[in-house]
Amino acid sequence: MGAMLKQAMEMKGKMEQMKEELGNERIEANSGAGMVQVVMSGKMELLSIKIDPEIINAAEAEMLETLVQAAVNEGSRKVQEVVKEKMAGMTGGIDIPGLTS
C-alpha cells in the first residue's frame, strides 16, 4: 500500500511538472496557406494571432472569420497532440481514461 501511495505522489509531481512545461510550449498553426497564423500555449491559451493585411476586406469578413476559426481549431488540435505525447511518455504508453485521452 505504501508503494502505491509513493507512486501516486511521484505521478502527481510529474503531472505538475508537465503542466508547467506545457505552459511554456508554443504551438503554431495557420490556415489559408498562412494568411492567418496563431500561436497557442500548451495550456490551450491563444497567445497571438497574425492576419495577412491583404485578406482584410470588410466585404469578405465571413471568409476572414472562417480562416481565424480554422487556425485556432488547428492550434487546439496540435496542442492536444503535444499533451497526448507527453502524457504517453509519463504513463509509459498506458491509456488512462480521463488522463491520456
N, C-alpha and C positions, 0 to 999 in steps of 0.2 A: 504494500500500500504506500509506503514511504517513497519507493522508487517511482511509482506513478505520479505522486504529488510533485516530486522533483522534476520529472519530465514535463509535467503540465506547467510548472513555473518557468522552466527553460523555454518552452514553446511560447509562453506569454512574453518573455523577454525578447525572443526573436521576432515575435509579431510587432512589438513596439518599435524595435529597431527597423523592421521592414517598413512600417508606416512612416517613420522619419525619412528613410531613404526614398520612399515613393514621393514624399513631399518635395524632394529635390530633383526628381525626374522631370525632364522637359520633353514632351512628345509633340512632334509637329505633324500636321495633316493639312491637306489642301483639297480644293475642288475647282472645277472649271479650268483644268490644266494650269493650276497655280494662280488663278485670278483671285481666289480667296484663300488665305492661309491663316491657320490658327495654331497657337501653341497652348498646350494644356499641361497641368502638373499631373503627377501620378495619383493625386487625390481628386482628379476629375474637375479641377478648377480651370476655367478659361483664363489664361494669363495674358494673351494678346491676340489680336486679330488684325490682319492687314488685307486691304482691299485694293486691287489694281484700280487707279483712278479712271482708267479707260472704260470700265464697266459701270461706273456710277452715272446713271441716267434715270431721271425721275420717271420717264415713260416706261422704264423697264424695271421698276422696283421689285416686282414679283420674282423676276429672274435672280436678282441680287439676293433676295430673301432666301430663295431656294438654294443658291450656292453657299450662303452662310450656314444654313441648316445642314447641308451635306458635309461641309467641312467640320462643323462641330460634331456631328454624328460620327464621322470618320475618326476624329480625335478621340472621342469616347471609346470607340471600338479598339483603337490602338492602346489606350490606357488599360482597358480590360485585359488585353493580351499580355501586357507587361506585368500586371498584377498576377494573372494566372501563372505565368512563367516563374515569377518569384515565389509564389505560394507552392508550386510544384517542387521547386528546389528545397523549400523549407520542410515540406511534408514527405519528401522522398518519393514524390510521384503518386502518393496515395490520395485518392479523391475523397475529400471530406466535405459532405454536403453542407452548404452554407458558408464554407470557408474557402474552398477552392473552385467552386462553380457558381 
